[in-house]
Amino acid sequence: MCSKNILPAPLGSAMAKLGLVLLVSICVACQPQQDLDHQYNTWEDYGGGPDNSKFVDLNGIDRANVGQLEQAWFYPTGDDNTYQFNPLVVDTVMYVLAKNNSLVALDAKTGEEIWIHADLRGMARRGINYWESDDGTDKRLLFQMNDYLQAIDAETGESILSFGENGLVDLRQGLGRDPKTISRVQSGTPGEIHEDLLILGSAPGEGYLSAPGHIRAFNVVTGEQEWIFHTIPHPGEFGYDTWPKGAYKYIGGVNTWAEMSVDKERGIVYLPLGSPTYDYYGADRIGRNLFGTSLLALDAITGEYMWHYQLVHHDLWDYDPAAAPQLVTVNHEGEQKDVVAVAGKTGFLYVFDRVTGEPLWPIEERPVPESEVPGEQTWPTQPFPTKPEPFSRHTVHPDSLNPFFLTDAERAEWKAKIEELEEMGRTSLFTPLSHQHETIAMPGAVGGANWGNTAADPKEGMVYVISLDWPSVYPKLEKREFGEEAEDQSGGWVNPIEHGQKVYAKYCQACHGADRTGIASAPSLIDMETRLSADDFQQIMNSGRGKMPSFSYLNEQDIEGLYRFLGGTRDGAIVEPPEGPVVAKGGAPGGQDFRPAESSGGRLGPPYPEGVEAPSDRYYLQGWGLGFAHIMSPPWSSIVAYDLNEGVIKWRRPLGSDKLAEQEGGKNTGVLKAQRNGMIVTSTGLLFSTAGDGKVYAFDAETGEELWVGQLPKATEGLPTMYEVDGKYYLAVPATSTLEWGIDTPEYENEENVPQGGYVVFSLSE
């Protein structure tokens, strides 16, 4: 196996940067023009193409006729799962995830099934990658499942067993940790294809001592790892001195769990990297922590370091950037300049020269509050872009409380709490969490911009961001010592059902109810054992699904007991093959086998490795301070259009509308459930966007004027797709999630009235 780790040299000198610019210019000149044009008139990859701009150069739908869009066909998923899948279209074939996690090939004109590869349980839920050889004889779909990388023949739907070892590449291998201790590594988001390489991120979890998020590239034909870049530097590598000695042995995260972008012309991949773990307490990682919470540029062919910019130093707020970096050309001070713009959870849009990494406008280091938690050392300053202005709110005030949903008593209680925390200085951006007081962060852990929330018109310098104005109300950090959470693990026999009842009360009851019938947006768990096998249940607990977060810190005894308490047995439910043209089942042999990690000590992680100096105390908090978006006044979600030629916001408008707020007289509120939505920008001046309110909108990309609204049967949590077949233009939207209003109020309280979810495809009326 060829495995290269490039040791980057700092690119500080003017000569080095000049040489880099000349080298990149030569690479651009060598790129075939037809390849560059092709990326904007197809939707063969997640986000539309390698640059993830969600931009299409298709002229069939424009401002004049967009109002004539109507449903052309509908493909039901045939189950009640929430699919966040971005459909791919290759020639006349569409690929979707449906029918109890089956990969389905459809006729893109009619929705008729071509083939079904059934029962891909544990498959990454947001999308897949497509690749074909230069002569077109080898066409394959690549995807992650149960921490393996697999390939399927795009024409037949059958597994390609020559890929990896008998069809499998084990993603737990090669990360510098014992694979048996890694609870999960695969991302829910696909990687990006460049030439014959699949560049892949990961989602190793957010607990103490989780796996490192190193970036890797795999050969799409053989499955061999071609290169690896250590996002947590090893000894002798650039950035190693920004961590404690030996930190690479135990620090996890610093991973691209969501979207990345590739500049095909230059062969550069831009990677938004997440925060180190543990997210909210960093006494075991004192320092600046490169390359945590950074934008990183690598040579896509070799993995060689080119440049980076750290967006948050020593991140203690889980402010990992998740939205795809946008690659646009701007007219800056009379000069054409290629830039990359990345939207952060911080609510800032950061803009850099695409080749050198120099900020297009000054970014100032400003002092921020110090931590009061024992052992913690916050970085004294944080980067604040001077231009363009933020897309999200950064403050919480008593006078900004929501006029809807709150009773007078609740409003008075929140007003008093915010006034108290404001006086203590605990409501500003970059206020570190405390073990003595609550903290309100704006944006919070899922505010700002998230995956799918950026798009661009690459040639016009326009970047569009879905802004989520959601705070996190963080409780006090709790001090724990290793082993304190290892309940009922004395080595003797433990009644699994009684143990499972304790686990349920601690982790599940708040959402699913004491009687397991479900409350808010969480489903009923009655008869759960008829829907999920033990392996399915364990996989969901390990990786999360839809709105449910991962509980990867629970050990096998916890999960086994919880499943037994909920009525399941090891024999569990058996998923029958769906009806239709099933050509295969389960992926490559062995790829369905869920492999739980060895006991890792619960949420607090295992002990530190021998020989490293690390604190004995560990602080953590339950959850991410979520569930409080409703306390803020609207709009809760907006689209913000940036003209980066001038560095200004061209327009801003609320995205979607909350039904319960409308009933109370609210207008243009945005939506409280808009975290997982996406946009499409067209060369004809349109901007399409989903919103979380069961609708898809078309806006004038120049002005933000609403031009068309399409109705969906359910809400959507995936990216829409636009494509053309035989001169006809289509817009495909996944719509499979529960509609919710206000404070987690389901649209359909009676399950018999819930419409069928599926993929809705619009086209112009004849």
C-alpha positions in Angstrom: 0.0 0.0 0.0 1.3 3.4 -0.9 0.9 5.8 2.0 2.5 9.1 2.0 2.4 11.8 4.7 3.8 15.1 3.5 5.7 17.2 6.0 4.7 20.8 5.1 7.2 23.6 5.2 5.9 27.1 6.3 5.2 29.2 3.3 6.2 32.5 4.8 8.6 33.9 2.2 7.5 36.0 -0.8 9.6 33.7 -3.0 7.9 30.6 -1.9 4.5 32.1 -2.5 5.6 33.4 -5.9 6.7 29.9 -6.8 3.4 28.5 -5.7 1.5 31.0 -7.8 3.6 30.1 -10.9 3.2 26.4 -10.3 -0.6 26.7 -9.9 -0.8 28.9 -13.0 0.9 26.1 -15.0 -1.6 23.5 -13.7 -4.5 25.7 -14.7 -3.3 26.1 -18.2 -3.0 22.3 -18.5 -6.6 21.6 -17.4 -8.9 20.7 -20.4 -11.6 23.3 -20.9 -14.3 20.7 -21.6 -13.7 19.2 -18.1 -14.1 22.7 -16.5 -17.3 23.5 -18.4 -18.8 20.0 -17.6 -18.9 20.5 -13.9 -21.8 23.1 -14.1 -24.2 21.3 -16.5 -24.5 18.0 -14.6 -25.2 16.8 -11.1 -22.9 13.8 -10.9 -21.6 14.5 -7.4 -22.8 15.7 -4.0 -23.4 19.5 -4.2 -23.5 19.4 -8.0 -19.8 19.1 -8.6 -16.3 19.1 -7.1 -16.5 22.8 -6.1 -19.7 22.2 -4.2 -21.1 25.5 -5.5 -24.6 24.1 -6.2 -24.4 26.1 -9.4 -25.9 25.0 -12.7 -25.3 26.4 -16.1 -28.7 25.3 -17.5 -30.9 27.8 -19.4 -34.2 26.0 -19.4 -35.7 27.6 -16.3 -35.5 31.3 -15.8 -37.3 34.2 -14.2 -40.0 34.3 -16.9 -41.1 30.7 -16.7 -40.2 29.5 -13.2 -43.8 30.0 -12.1 -44.8 27.2 -14.4 -42.9 24.5 -12.4 -45.2 21.7 -11.3 -44.7 18.1 -10.0 -43.5 15.8 -12.9 -43.1 12.6 -10.8 -42.8 11.4 -7.3 -40.8 8.4 -5.9 -41.9 7.3 -2.5 -39.2 5.9 -0.2 -41.6 3.2 1.1 -40.6 3.7 4.8 -40.7 6.3 7.5 -36.9 6.9 7.6 -35.5 10.4 7.3 -33.2 10.6 4.3 -30.7 13.5 4.0 -29.6 12.2 0.6 -28.6 14.4 -2.3 -29.7 12.6 -5.5 -27.1 12.1 -8.2 -27.9 12.1 -11.9 -25.7 10.5 -14.5 -26.9 10.7 -18.1 -30.5 9.5 -17.7 -30.2 7.7 -14.4 -30.9 9.1 -10.9 -29.5 7.5 -7.7 -31.4 7.8 -4.4 -31.5 6.2 -1.0 -34.9 4.7 -0.1 -36.7 1.5 0.8 -35.1 0.7 4.2 -31.7 2.0 3.3 -31.5 0.6 -0.3 -29.6 2.3 -3.1 -32.0 2.7 -6.0 -31.3 3.6 -9.6 -34.3 5.4 -11.3 -35.1 6.6 -14.7 -34.4 10.4 -14.3 -37.3 11.2 -16.7 -40.0 9.1 -15.1 -38.9 7.8 -11.7 -39.2 4.2 -12.9 -37.0 1.8 -11.0 -34.0 0.3 -12.9 -32.3 -1.6 -10.1 -32.2 -1.8 -6.3 -29.3 -2.8 -4.1 -31.2 -3.6 -1.0 -30.4 -3.4 2.7 -27.4 -1.1 3.0 -27.8 -0.6 6.7 -25.3 1.8 8.2 -24.7 3.6 4.9 -23.6 7.3 5.1 -26.9 9.1 4.8 -26.1 12.3 2.9 -24.8 11.0 -0.4 -22.4 9.0 -2.5 -19.7 9.6 -5.0 -19.7 8.8 -8.7 -16.6 8.1 -10.9 -16.1 6.8 -14.4 -12.9 5.9 -16.3 -11.7 8.1 -19.2 -13.1 5.5 -21.8 -16.4 5.2 -19.9 -16.2 1.5 -19.5 -15.8 1.6 -15.7 -18.6 3.4 -13.8 -18.8 3.1 -10.1 -20.6 4.5 -7.0 -18.5 4.8 -3.9 -20.0 5.0 -0.4 -19.2 4.6 3.3 -21.0 1.9 5.4 -20.3 0.7 8.9 -16.8 2.3 8.8 -16.0 0.5 5.5 -15.5 2.1 2.1 -17.3 0.2 -0.7 -17.9 0.4 -4.5 -20.9 -0.6 -6.5 -21.2 -0.9 -10.3 -23.2 2.1 -11.4 -24.8 0.2 -14.3 -25.6 -3.1 -12.7 -26.0 -2.2 -9.0 -23.7 -5.1 -7.9 -20.8 -4.8 -5.5 -17.3 -4.5 -7.0 -15.4 -7.1 -5.1 -12.0 -6.2 -6.7 -12.2 -3.0 -4.7 -10.1 -3.2 -1.5 -10.1 -6.6 0.1 -13.1 -8.5 -1.3 -15.0 -5.3 -1.8 -14.1 -3.5 1.5 -11.7 -0.9 2.7 -11.6 -0.7 6.5 -11.6 3.0 7.4 -10.6 2.3 11.0 -7.2 1.2 9.9 -4.3 3.6 9.4 -5.2 6.3 11.9 -2.5 5.6 14.4 -4.9 4.2 17.0 -5.9 0.6 17.8 -8.9 0.0 15.4 -10.7 -1.9 18.1 -11.0 1.2 20.3 -12.4 3.4 17.5 -16.2 3.6 18.0 -16.8 5.2 14.6 -15.0 7.0 11.9 -17.1 7.3 8.7 -18.7 10.6 7.9 -22.4 11.0 7.0 -21.2 13.2 4.1 -19.4 11.8 1.0 -15.9 12.9 0.0 -14.9 14.5 -3.2 -13.5 12.9 -6.4 -10.4 14.3 -8.0 -9.1 12.4 -11.0 -8.8 8.8 -9.7 -8.7 9.7 -6.0 -11.5 9.9 -3.5 -10.6 12.5 -0.8 -12.4 11.5 2.4 -13.1 13.2 5.7 -14.5 11.5 8.8 -16.8 11.9 11.8 -15.1 10.1 14.7 -17.3 11.5 17.5 -16.9 14.3 20.0 -16.0 12.5 23.2 -12.7 12.4 25.1 -10.0 10.4 23.2 -12.1 9.9 20.1 -10.2 9.0 16.9 -8.2 11.7 15.0 -9.8 13.2 11.9 -6.9 12.8 9.5 -7.7 13.5 5.8 -7.1 10.6 3.5 -7.2 9.9 -0.3 -8.1 6.5 -1.7 -7.7 5.1 -5.2 -11.2 4.7 -6.6 -10.2 1.5 -8.5 -8.1 -0.4 -6.1 -9.2 1.1 -2.8 -5.6 1.7 -1.7 -4.8 4.6 0.5 -2.7 7.0 -1.6 -2.0 9.7 1.0 -2.8 10.9 4.5 -2.5 14.3 6.1 -2.3 14.4 9.8 -4.7 17.1 11.0 -3.3 16.6 14.5 0.4 16.9 13.7 2.9 14.2 14.6 6.4 14.9 15.9 8.4 16.9 13.4 5.4 18.0 11.5 4.3 21.6 11.0 1.9 22.6 13.8 3.1 20.0 16.3 4.3 22.7 18.7 0.8 24.1 19.0 -0.2 21.1 21.2 1.2 19.6 24.4 3.9 17.0 23.8 2.4 13.7 22.7 -1.1 15.1 22.2 -1.4 13.3 18.9 -1.7 10.0 20.8 -4.9 11.0 22.5 -6.6 14.1 21.0 -9.4 13.3 18.5 -11.5 15.3 16.1 -10.0 18.0 13.9 -12.0 16.4 11.1 -13.9 17.3 8.0 -17.3 15.7 8.9 -19.3 17.7 6.4 -18.4 19.3 3.1 -15.2 20.0 1.2 -14.5 21.7 -2.2 -12.0 21.0 -5.0 -10.6 23.5 -7.4 -10.3 21.2 -10.5 -8.3 23.8 -12.4 -5.5 24.0 -9.8 -5.9 20.6 -8.1 -6.4 22.1 -4.7 -8.8 20.7 -2.1 -10.2 23.1 0.6 -11.1 21.4 3.8 -13.1 23.0 6.7 -11.7 21.2 9.8 -13.7 20.7 13.0 -12.7 21.4 16.6 -10.5 19.1 18.7 -12.1 16.8 21.2 -13.3 17.2 23.8 -15.2 20.2 22.3 -15.9 22.2 25.4 -12.9 21.7 27.7 -9.3 21.8 26.6 -7.0 21.4 29.6 -5.4 18.4 27.9 -4.7 20.4 24.7 -3.3 23.7 25.9 -2.2 25.7 22.9 -3.5 27.0 19.6 -4.3 23.5 18.4 -3.5 23.5 14.7 -5.2 22.5 12.5 -8.4 22.6 14.7 -11.3 24.8 13.4 -9.3 25.9 10.3 -9.7 26.1 6.6 -6.9 23.9 5.1 -5.7 23.9 1.5 -4.0 20.7 0.3 -2.6 19.5 -3.1 -5.4 17.1 -4.1 -3.0 14.7 -5.8 -0.3 14.4 -3.2 -1.9 15.7 0.1 0.9 18.2 0.4 0.2 21.2 2.6 -0.3 24.5 0.8 -1.8 26.9 3.4 -4.2 27.1 6.3 -6.1 29.8 8.3 -7.3 29.0 11.8 -10.8 30.5 12.3 -11.0 29.8 16.0 -7.9 29.3 18.2 -8.1 26.6 20.9 -11.8 26.0 20.1 -14.0 25.6 23.2 -17.4 26.2 21.5 -17.7 23.5 18.9 -17.5 26.2 16.2 -16.3 23.7 13.5 -17.1 25.0 10.0 -19.3 22.6 8.1 -20.6 24.4 5.0 -18.7 23.9 1.7 -16.0 26.5 1.0 -17.2 28.5 -2.0 -14.8 29.2 -4.9 -15.5 32.4 -6.8 -13.8 35.0 -8.9 -14.2 38.6 -7.9 -13.1 42.0 -9.1 -11.1 43.2 -6.2 -9.7 46.8 -6.4 -9.7 46.6 -10.2 -8.1 43.2 -10.4 -9.6 39.7 -11.1 -8.9 37.5 -8.1 -9.9 33.9 -7.4 -10.9 33.5 -3.8 -12.3 30.9 -1.4 -15.0 32.0 1.1 -16.0 29.8 4.0 -19.0 30.4 6.3 -18.5 29.5 9.9 -20.8 28.6 12.8 -19.4 31.8 14.2 -21.7 33.8 11.8 -18.7 35.2 9.9 -17.9 34.8 6.3 -14.1 34.5 5.9 -12.6 35.3 2.4 -9.1 34.3 1.2 -6.9 34.4 -1.9 -7.4 30.9 -3.2 -3.7 30.2 -3.9 -1.8 32.0 -1.1 -4.4 32.0 1.7 -4.0 35.7 2.3 -7.3 37.3 3.7 -9.0 39.5 1.0 -9.8 42.0 3.8 -8.1 42.4 7.1 -8.9 39.9 9.9 -8.2 41.3 13.3 -7.1 39.4 16.4 -9.2 40.8 19.3 -9.1 40.0 23.0 -11.7 37.6 24.3 -12.7 36.5 27.8 -10.5 34.1 29.8 -11.8 30.8 31.2 -12.5 30.4 34.9 -12.4 26.6 34.7 -9.5 25.0 36.5 -6.7 23.8 34.2 -8.2 25.6 31.1 -6.2 28.2 29.2 -8.2 30.0 26.6 -6.3 31.6 23.7 -6.2 35.4 24.5 -7.5 36.5 21.1 -9.8 35.4 18.3 -10.0 36.3 14.6 -12.7 38.9 13.7 -13.1 39.7 9.9 -13.4 43.4 9.3 -15.3 42.7 6.0 -17.8 41.5 5.0 -20.2 42.0 7.9 -21.5 38.9 9.7 -24.5 37.0 8.4 -25.7 36.0 11.9 -26.5 37.8 15.2 -23.8 37.7 17.8 -25.6 39.0 20.9 -28.5 38.0 23.1 -30.4 40.8 24.8 -33.4 40.8 27.1 -35.3 42.9 24.6 -34.8 40.3 21.8 -37.0 37.6 23.3 -39.5 35.8 21.1 -43.0 37.4 21.0 -44.4 34.0 20.2 -44.6 30.6 22.0 -43.5 32.0 25.4 -46.0 32.6 28.2 -45.7 35.8 30.2 -44.1 33.8 33.1 -41.6 32.2 30.7 -40.7 35.5 29.1 -40.1 37.1 32.5 -38.0 34.2 33.6 -35.8 34.4 30.5 -35.6 38.1 30.7 -34.2 37.9 34.2 -31.8 35.1 33.3 -30.4 37.0 30.3 -30.0 40.2 32.3 -28.1 38.4 35.0 -25.8 36.6 32.5 -25.4 39.8 30.4 -24.2 41.6 33.5 -21.7 38.8 34.2 -20.4 39.0 30.6 -21.7 35.5 29.8 -23.7 36.3 26.6 -21.0 37.5 24.2 -19.2 35.7 21.3 -16.3 33.5 22.5 -17.3 33.5 26.1 -15.8 30.2 27.4 -18.1 27.8 29.3 -18.0 27.8 33.0 -18.2 25.2 35.8 -19.9 27.8 38.0 -22.4 29.6 35.7 -24.6 29.0 32.7 -23.5 30.6 29.4 -25.5 31.8 26.4 -23.7 31.6 23.0 -25.0 33.3 19.9 -24.7 31.6 17.4 -24.8 28.3 19.3 -23.5 24.9 18.5 -25.8 24.5 15.5 -26.2 28.2 14.6 -24.4 30.2 12.0 -24.0 28.1 8.9 -24.2 24.3 8.7 -23.7 21.6 6.1 -25.6 22.4 2.8 -25.9 26.1 3.8 -23.7 27.7 1.1 -23.9 28.2 -2.6 -22.4 30.5 -5.2 -22.4 32.0 -8.7 -18.6 31.3 -9.3 -18.0 33.8 -12.1 -20.0 36.7 -10.7 -18.5 36.7 -7.2 -21.8 36.0 -5.4 -22.0 33.8 -2.4 -25.2 32.8 -0.7 -25.5 31.6 3.0 -28.3 30.2 4.9 -28.0 31.8 8.3 -29.4 30.1 11.4 -29.9 32.5 14.3 -30.0 29.9 17.1 -28.4 30.3 20.5 -27.1 27.6 22.8 -27.8 27.9 26.5 -25.0 25.9 28.0 -25.4 24.5 31.5 -22.5 24.4 33.9 -19.6 22.1 33.0 -19.6 19.1 35.3 -16.4 17.7 36.8 -16.0 13.9 36.4 -13.1 11.5 37.0 -12.4 8.6 34.7 -14.5 5.6 35.5 -17.2 7.5 37.4 -19.8 6.8 34.7 -19.0 3.1 34.4 -22.2 2.1 36.1 -22.8 -1.6 36.7 -19.4 -2.7 35.3 -18.0 -4.5 38.4 -17.5 -7.7 36.4 -20.4 -9.5 37.9 -23.7 -10.4 36.2 -26.0 -7.4 35.6 -29.7 -7.7 34.8 -29.7 -6.2 31.2 -33.2 -4.9 31.3 -32.8 -3.2 34.7 -29.5 -1.7 33.4 -31.2 -0.6 30.2 -34.0 1.1 32.2 -31.3 3.3 33.9 -29.7 4.1 30.6 -33.1 5.0 29.1 -34.0 7.3 32.0 -30.6 9.1 31.8 -30.3 9.5 28.0 -33.6 8.9 26.2 -36.6 9.8 28.4 -36.3 13.5 27.9 -37.2 13.1 24.2 -39.1 9.9 23.9 -41.1 10.2 27.1 -41.3 8.1 30.3 -43.9 5.8 28.6 -41.8 5.6 25.4 -44.7 7.0 23.3 -42.6 9.9 22.1 -42.9 13.6 22.7 -41.9 16.7 20.7 -40.3 15.5 17.5 -39.0 12.2 18.8 -40.8 9.1 17.6 -42.6 6.5 19.6 -40.4 3.6 20.7 -43.4 1.3 21.2 -42.9 -1.9 19.1 -39.4 -0.7 18.3 -38.2 -4.3 18.1 -40.4 -4.9 15.1 -38.7 -2.1 13.1 -35.0 -2.5 14.1 -32.7 -5.5 14.5 -30.2 -5.4 17.3 -27.4 -4.4 14.8 -29.6 -1.7 13.3 -30.2 -0.3 16.8 -26.6 -0.4 17.7 -25.6 1.4 14.5 -28.1 4.2 15.1 -26.9 4.7 18.7 -23.4 4.8 17.5 -23.8 7.2 14.5 -27.1 9.0 15.1 -29.9 9.4 12.6 -31.8 12.4 11.4 -32.3 14.7 14.4 -31.1 12.1 16.8 -27.5 12.7 17.9 -24.9 10.0 18.3 -24.5 8.2 21.6 -21.1 6.7 20.6 -19.8 7.1 24.2 -22.3 4.4 25.4 -20.6 1.0 25.7 -21.9 -2.3 24.4 -23.5 -3.3 27.7 -25.4 0.0 27.8 -26.7 -0.4 24.3 -27.5 -4.1 24.7 -29.4 -3.3 27.9 -31.3 -0.4 26.4 -32.4 -2.6 23.4 -33.6 -5.3 25.8 -35.5 -2.8 27.9 -37.2 -1.5 24.8 -38.4 -5.0 24.0 -35.8 -6.2 21.6 -33.9 -9.5 21.5 -30.7 -10.4 19.7 -32.9 -12.0 16.9 -34.8 -8.6 16.5 -36.5 -7.5 13.3 -35.5 -8.9 9.9 -35.6 -6.4 7.1 -37.2 -8.1 4.1 -36.0 -7.2 0.6 -38.1 -4.5 -1.0 -40.4 -5.2 -3.9 -38.9 -4.3 -7.3 -35.8 -5.1 -9.4 -33.5 -6.1 -6.6 -30.1 -7.1 -8.0 -28.1 -7.4 -4.8 -28.4 -7.2 -1.0 -26.2 -6.0 1.8 -23.2 -4.7 -0.1 -19.9 -6.5 -0.1 -19.7 -9.6 2.1 -19.0 -8.6 5.7 -19.8 -5.0 5.1 -23.0 -5.2 7.1 -21.3 -6.5 10.2 -21.5 -3.7 12.8 -18.3 -3.7 14.9 -18.8 -2.1 18.3 -15.6 -0.6 19.8 -14.2 -2.2 22.9 -15.3 -0.6 26.2 -14.1 3.0 26.2 -15.1 4.2 29.7 -18.4 5.8 28.7 -18.8 9.5 27.7 -15.5 10.4 29.5 -13.4 8.2 27.3 -10.6 5.7 28.2 -7.5 6.5 30.3 -4.8 8.6 28.7 -2.0 6.6 27.1 1.0 5.8 29.3 3.8 8.3 29.1 1.9 11.4 28.4 1.2 14.3 30.8 -2.5 15.0 31.0 -4.9 16.3 33.7 -6.8 13.7 35.7 -10.0 15.8 35.8 -12.4 15.9 32.9 -15.2 18.4 32.5 -18.2 17.8 30.2 -21.7 18.8 29.7 -24.9 17.0 28.7 -25.9 17.8 25.1 -24.9 20.9 23.2 -27.1 23.5 24.9 -29.8 22.9 22.3 -33.5 23.3 22.5 -33.6 27.0 23.1 -33.8 28.5 19.5 -37.4 29.5 20.3 -36.4 32.0 23.0 -35.0 34.4 20.3 -37.1 36.8 18.2 -37.4 36.0 14.5 -36.1 35.6 11.9 -34.7 32.3 12.9 -33.4 31.4 9.4 -32.5 33.7 6.5 -30.7 33.7 3.2 -27.9 36.2 3.0 -26.6 37.2 -0.5 -23.0 38.5 -0.5 -21.5 40.4 -3.3 -17.8 39.7 -2.8 -16.7 42.1 -5.5 -17.5 44.8 -3.0 -17.5 42.8 0.2 -21.1 43.7 1.1 -24.4 42.1 1.7 -26.5 42.6 -1.4 -29.8 41.3 0.1 -31.1 39.4 3.1 -34.5 37.8 3.5 -36.1 35.4 6.0 -36.2 31.8 4.7 -39.6 30.0 5.3 -42.3 30.7 7.8 -43.4 29.1 11.0 -47.1 28.1 10.9 -47.7 28.6 14.6 -46.1 32.0 14.6 -48.2 32.9 11.6 -51.3 32.0 13.6 -50.2 34.5 16.2 -49.7 37.2 13.6 -46.0 36.6 12.8 -44.7 37.3 9.3 -41.4 36.5 7.6 -40.3 34.6 10.7 -38.0 32.1 9.1 -38.1 28.5 10.4 -36.9 27.0 13.7 -36.2 23.7 11.9 -34.0 24.9 9.0 -30.7 23.4 10.0 -30.4 20.9 7.2 -31.4 22.7 4.0 -29.7 23.5 0.7 -29.7 25.9 -2.3 -29.2 25.8 -6.1 -28.0 28.8 -8.1 -28.7 29.0 -11.8 -27.0 30.9 -14.6 -30.4 32.3 -15.5 -30.5 34.3 -12.2 -32.5 32.0 -9.9 -31.9 30.8 -6.4 -33.8 27.7 -5.3 -33.8 26.8 -1.6 -35.6 24.4 0.7 -36.6 25.8 4.1 -37.7 23.2 6.6 -41.4 24.3 6.3 -42.4 21.7 3.7 -41.8 24.0 0.8 -39.2 24.7 -1.8 -38.7 28.3 -3.0 -37.4 30.1 -6.0 -36.0 33.6 -5.6 -34.5 36.2 -7.9 -30.8 35.7 -7.3 -30.2 39.5 -7.8 -32.9 40.9 -5.5 -34.2 38.1 -3.3 -37.7 38.5 -4.6 -39.8 35.4 -4.2 -40.9 34.0 -7.6 -42.3 30.5 -7.0 -43.2 28.2 -4.2 -43.4 24.4 -4.5 -45.3 22.3 -2.0 -43.7 19.1 -0.5 -45.5 16.3 1.3 -43.1 16.4 4.2 -40.1 18.5 5.4 -36.7 18.1 3.8 -33.2 17.6 5.3 -31.2 17.0 2.2 -29.9 19.0 -0.8 -32.0 19.5 -3.9 -30.7 18.5 -7.3 -31.2 20.2 -10.8 -30.5 18.4 -14.1 -31.5 18.2 -17.7 -32.5 15.1 -19.8 -33.4 15.3 -23.5 -33.8 19.1 -23.4 -36.2 19.0 -20.4 -35.1 20.5 -17.0 -35.9 19.0 -13.6 -35.6 20.0 -9.9 -35.5 17.0 -7.5 -36.1 17.5 -3.8 -35.9 14.9 -1.0 -38.9 15.3 1.4 -38.9 12.6 4.1 -38.7 14.3 7.5 -41.4 15.3 10.0 -42.8 18.8 9.7 -42.5 20.7 13.0 -43.6 24.1 14.2 -42.8 26.3 17.1 -41.3 24.3 19.9 -41.1 20.8 18.4 -44.8 20.6 17.5 -45.3 17.9 14.9 -47.5 18.8 11.9 -49.3 15.4 12.1 -50.0 14.2 15.6 -52.1 11.3 14.3 -49.7 8.9 12.6 -52.5 7.8 10.2 -52.5 11.3 8.6 -48.8 11.5 7.9 -48.2 11.8 4.1 -45.8 9.5 2.4 -42.3 10.8 2.1 -40.1 10.5 -1.0 -38.4 12.4 -3.8 -40.4 15.1 -5.4 -39.4 16.0 -9.0 -40.6 19.3 -10.6 -40.4 20.3 -14.2 -42.0 23.0 -16.4 -45.6 22.3 -17.4 -46.0 21.1 -21.0 
